[in-house]
Amino acid sequence: MKIIVIACGIGIATSTLISEEVNLILEEKDISAYLIQCRISELDAYAEEADLILTAMDIDAEQGQALGTPVLTAIPLLTDINREEFIEKMLKYLS
């Protein structure tokens, strides 16, 4: 089972909205995954076990590389701008 970490500033509101969208997409594609919600500041604690990290905000490239796990900004799930492109990228990391 894949592990997806979903992070936002506080780890509650925006990450919950993203989690709900991700769950719908995964159900539609028949993909099993365990979702973890957290704060951006907690990413280091979860990065090692994660297959993919989705964030509610851009993180700098240096921080993303330091995590050692693919990081995608999930704003398209909230705005619908470039949503399909985002979903394709996300699914590539989960296949």
Rosetta blueprint (number, residue, H / E / L):
1 M L
2 K E
3 I E
4 I E
5 V E
6 I E
7 A E
8 C E
9 G L
10 I L
11 G L
12 I L
13 A H
14 T H
15 S H
16 T H
17 L H
18 I H
19 S H
20 E H
21 E H
22 V H
23 N H
24 L H
25 I H
26 L H
27 E H
28 E H
29 K H
30 D L
31 I L
32 S L
33 A E
34 Y E
35 L E
36 I E
37 Q E
38 C E
39 R E
40 I H
41 S H
42 E H
43 L H
44 D H
45 A H
46 Y H
47 A H
48 E L
49 E L
50 A L
51 D L
52 L E
53 I E
54 L E
55 T E
56 A L
57 M L
58 D L
59 I L
60 D L
61 A H
62 E H
63 Q H
64 G H
65 Q H
66 A H
67 L H
68 G L
69 T L
70 P L
71 V E
72 L E
73 T E
74 A L
75 I L
76 P H
77 L H
78 L H
79 T H
80 D L
81 I L
82 N L
83 R H
84 E H
85 E H
86 F H
87 I H
88 E H
89 K H
90 M H
91 L H
92 K H
93 Y H
94 L H
95 S L
